[in-house]
């Protein structure tokens, strides 16, 4: 039981009433700022209000976690800006009970949002062991529906024999490996950034049947590239 006068917050962490009020105020302001930047998906905004970004940000950068900016991570990676995360999650259209494959775990922030949006299971693949280890620590026991693996998320063997309702690529590619859309169930959806030569464009693929896919394009995004291979660095 938490000490008297303290309660677990929505993430399972314990806060005293003053801290809880401060966090709620900060989260509300964060969501309002995202609304002002054009984010309209109510479910995504609610999830972002419930999952504090600072919990997943590098300790030295937590004071910037509620700003709509990308944050640098170890291994030359970045924590994607919240408005871009919101655009990708809105396009992914998570419905309760779906199974999700996520490529590019990073800090685990997007993984947590997928769980809060109602995913029954999130299999998240990260090529850097150090980032995967940190993401598991960030997620803790509050997001039991998520499993983080160190793996090459673009390799064919990671989806062999599996099928998913949703696939999210947290980064940009010049070309999509064909085994990834093939791993979608009928009616499933894949969201990624596609490099156009002048930037990354949000692209959504929806599987309509055994081999039919509908493609739609969204806004230009600032996304880092997804690199194939499991990293040798720790």
C-alpha positions as CSV (number, residue, x, y, z in Angstrom):
1,X,0.0,0.0,0.0
2,X,1.3,3.5,-0.7
3,X,1.9,5.8,2.3
4,X,-1.1,7.6,3.7
5,X,-2.0,10.6,1.6
6,X,-0.5,9.2,-1.5
7,X,-2.2,7.3,-4.4
8,X,-0.9,5.4,-7.4
9,X,-1.3,7.5,-10.5
10,X,-2.6,6.2,-13.9
11,X,0.8,4.7,-14.7
12,X,1.0,2.9,-11.4
13,X,3.5,5.3,-9.9
14,X,2.9,6.8,-6.4
15,X,2.4,10.5,-6.0
16,X,1.3,12.7,-3.2
17,X,-1.8,14.9,-3.9
18,X,0.3,18.0,-4.7
19,X,2.4,16.1,-7.2
20,X,-0.7,14.5,-8.7
21,X,-2.3,17.9,-9.3
22,X,0.8,19.3,-10.8
23,X,1.1,16.3,-13.1
24,X,-2.5,16.4,-14.2
25,X,-2.2,20.2,-14.9
26,X,1.0,19.6,-16.9
27,X,-0.6,16.7,-18.9
28,X,-3.7,18.8,-19.7
29,X,-1.5,21.6,-20.9
30,X,0.5,19.2,-23.0
31,X,-2.7,17.8,-24.7
32,X,-4.0,21.3,-25.3
33,X,-0.8,22.2,-27.0
34,X,-1.1,19.2,-29.2
35,X,-4.7,20.1,-30.1
36,X,-3.5,23.6,-31.1
37,X,-1.0,21.9,-33.4
38,X,-3.8,20.1,-35.2
39,X,-4.0,16.8,-33.3
40,X,-7.7,15.8,-33.3
41,X,-7.9,12.1,-32.5
42,X,-9.6,12.0,-29.1
43,X,-8.4,8.4,-28.3
44,X,-4.8,9.3,-29.1
45,X,-4.9,12.5,-27.0
46,X,-6.4,10.6,-24.1
47,X,-3.7,8.0,-24.2
48,X,-1.0,10.8,-24.4
49,X,-2.6,12.4,-21.4
50,X,-2.4,9.1,-19.4
51,X,1.1,8.2,-20.4
52,X,3.6,10.9,-19.2
53,X,6.3,11.3,-21.8
54,X,8.8,12.4,-19.2
55,X,8.7,8.9,-17.7
56,X,10.3,7.6,-20.9
57,X,12.6,10.6,-21.8
58,X,16.3,10.6,-20.9
59,X,16.8,12.0,-17.4
60,X,18.7,15.0,-18.5
61,X,16.0,15.9,-21.0
62,X,12.8,15.4,-18.9
63,X,12.2,19.1,-18.5
64,X,11.7,19.2,-22.3
65,X,9.4,16.1,-22.5
66,X,6.2,18.1,-22.7
67,X,7.5,20.1,-25.7
68,X,6.6,19.1,-29.2
69,X,10.2,18.3,-30.2
70,X,12.2,15.2,-30.9
71,X,14.7,14.3,-28.1
72,X,18.1,12.8,-28.7
73,X,18.8,9.3,-27.4
74,X,21.8,7.0,-27.1
75,X,23.1,5.2,-30.3
76,X,22.3,8.2,-32.4
77,X,18.5,7.6,-32.2
78,X,15.8,10.1,-31.4
79,X,12.5,10.1,-29.4
80,X,10.0,11.3,-32.0
81,X,8.1,14.6,-31.5
82,X,4.7,14.0,-29.9
83,X,2.7,15.5,-32.8
84,X,4.3,13.1,-35.2
85,X,3.7,10.2,-32.9
86,X,0.0,11.3,-32.7
87,X,-0.3,11.4,-36.5
88,X,1.1,7.9,-36.9
89,X,-1.1,6.5,-34.1
90,X,-4.1,8.1,-35.6
91,X,-3.4,6.6,-39.0
92,X,-2.8,3.2,-37.3
93,X,-6.3,3.3,-35.8
94,X,-5.9,1.0,-32.8
95,X,-9.1,-0.8,-31.8
96,X,-9.5,-2.9,-28.6
97,X,-7.9,-6.3,-28.7
98,X,-5.6,-5.9,-31.7
99,X,-2.2,-7.5,-31.9
100,X,0.5,-5.1,-32.9
101,X,4.0,-5.4,-34.3
102,X,6.1,-2.3,-33.6
103,X,9.5,-1.8,-35.3
104,X,11.8,0.6,-33.5
105,X,11.0,0.6,-29.8
106,X,13.2,3.5,-28.8
107,X,12.4,4.5,-25.2
108,X,9.1,2.5,-25.1
109,X,6.9,5.6,-25.1
110,X,5.0,4.7,-28.3
111,X,4.8,1.1,-27.0
112,X,3.0,2.3,-23.9
113,X,0.7,4.4,-25.9
114,X,-0.3,1.4,-28.0
115,X,-1.2,-0.5,-24.9
116,X,-3.2,2.4,-23.5
117,X,-5.1,2.7,-26.8
118,X,-6.3,-0.9,-26.3
119,X,-3.9,-3.2,-28.0
120,X,-4.1,-6.7,-26.5
121,X,-0.5,-7.4,-27.3
122,X,2.4,-5.3,-28.6
123,X,5.5,-7.1,-29.8
124,X,8.1,-4.3,-30.1
125,X,11.5,-4.9,-31.8
126,X,14.6,-2.7,-31.2
127,X,17.9,-3.3,-32.9
128,X,19.9,-1.8,-30.0
129,X,20.1,-3.9,-26.8
130,X,20.8,-0.8,-24.6
131,X,17.6,0.9,-25.8
132,X,15.6,-2.3,-25.5
133,X,16.8,-2.8,-22.0
134,X,16.0,0.8,-21.0
135,X,12.5,0.5,-22.6
136,X,11.7,-2.6,-20.6
137,X,12.6,-0.7,-17.4
138,X,10.5,2.3,-18.5
139,X,7.5,0.1,-19.2
140,X,7.9,-2.0,-16.0
141,X,4.9,-4.0,-14.8
142,X,2.4,-1.3,-15.8
143,X,2.3,-2.4,-19.4
144,X,2.2,-6.2,-19.3
145,X,0.6,-6.4,-22.7
146,X,4.0,-5.3,-24.3
147,X,7.0,-7.4,-25.0
148,X,10.3,-5.8,-26.1
149,X,12.8,-7.9,-28.0
150,X,16.3,-7.0,-29.3
151,X,16.0,-7.9,-33.0
152,X,16.3,-6.7,-36.6
153,X,12.8,-5.6,-37.1
154,X,13.2,-5.5,-40.8
155,X,14.4,-9.1,-41.2
156,X,12.0,-11.6,-42.8
157,X,12.4,-14.1,-40.0
158,X,10.9,-11.9,-37.4
159,X,7.4,-12.3,-38.9
160,X,7.7,-15.8,-40.3
161,X,4.6,-17.7,-39.3
162,X,3.1,-14.7,-37.6
163,X,0.2,-12.4,-38.4
164,X,-0.8,-9.0,-37.0
165,X,-3.7,-6.7,-37.0
166,X,-1.4,-3.6,-37.0
167,X,2.2,-2.9,-37.9
168,X,3.9,0.3,-36.9
169,X,7.3,1.3,-38.3
170,X,8.7,4.1,-36.1
171,X,10.9,5.6,-38.8
172,X,11.4,6.1,-42.5
173,X,12.2,3.7,-45.3
174,X,12.9,4.2,-49.0
175,X,11.2,0.9,-49.8
176,X,9.0,-1.4,-47.7
177,X,10.2,-5.0,-47.3
178,X,7.4,-7.1,-48.8
179,X,7.3,-9.6,-45.9
180,X,5.9,-6.9,-43.6
181,X,2.6,-6.1,-45.3
182,X,2.3,-9.8,-46.0
183,X,2.3,-10.4,-42.2
184,X,-0.9,-8.3,-41.9
185,X,-4.2,-10.1,-41.3
186,X,-7.1,-9.3,-43.7
187,X,-8.3,-5.8,-42.8
188,X,-5.0,-5.1,-41.1
189,X,-3.1,-1.9,-41.3
190,X,0.6,-0.8,-41.6
191,X,1.9,2.7,-41.0
192,X,5.3,4.0,-41.8
193,X,7.3,6.9,-43.1
194,X,8.4,6.7,-46.7
195,X,11.5,8.7,-47.8
196,X,10.6,10.8,-50.9
197,X,14.0,12.4,-51.4
198,X,12.9,15.7,-49.8
199,X,11.4,14.3,-46.6
200,X,9.4,11.5,-45.2
201,X,5.7,11.1,-46.0
202,X,3.2,9.2,-43.8
203,X,1.9,6.2,-45.6
204,X,-0.8,3.8,-44.6
205,X,-1.3,0.3,-46.2
206,X,-4.6,-1.5,-45.5
207,X,-4.9,-5.2,-46.5
208,X,-8.2,-5.7,-48.3
209,X,-7.7,-9.4,-49.1
210,X,-5.2,-12.2,-49.7
211,X,-3.0,-10.0,-51.9
212,X,-4.8,-6.7,-52.2
213,X,-3.6,-3.5,-50.4
214,X,-5.0,0.0,-50.4
215,X,-2.5,2.8,-50.0
216,X,-3.1,6.2,-48.6
217,X,-0.7,9.1,-48.0
218,X,-0.6,11.6,-45.2
219,X,1.5,14.6,-44.3
220,X,5.2,15.0,-44.5
221,X,6.9,14.1,-41.3
222,X,10.3,14.6,-39.7
223,X,11.3,10.9,-39.0
224,X,14.7,9.3,-38.7
225,X,15.6,6.4,-40.9
226,X,15.0,2.8,-39.9
227,X,18.3,0.8,-40.3
228,X,18.3,-2.9,-41.0
229,X,20.4,-5.4,-38.9
230,X,20.8,-6.0,-35.2
231,X,23.3,-3.5,-33.9
232,X,26.7,-4.7,-32.7
233,X,26.9,-1.8,-30.2
234,X,25.5,-2.6,-26.7
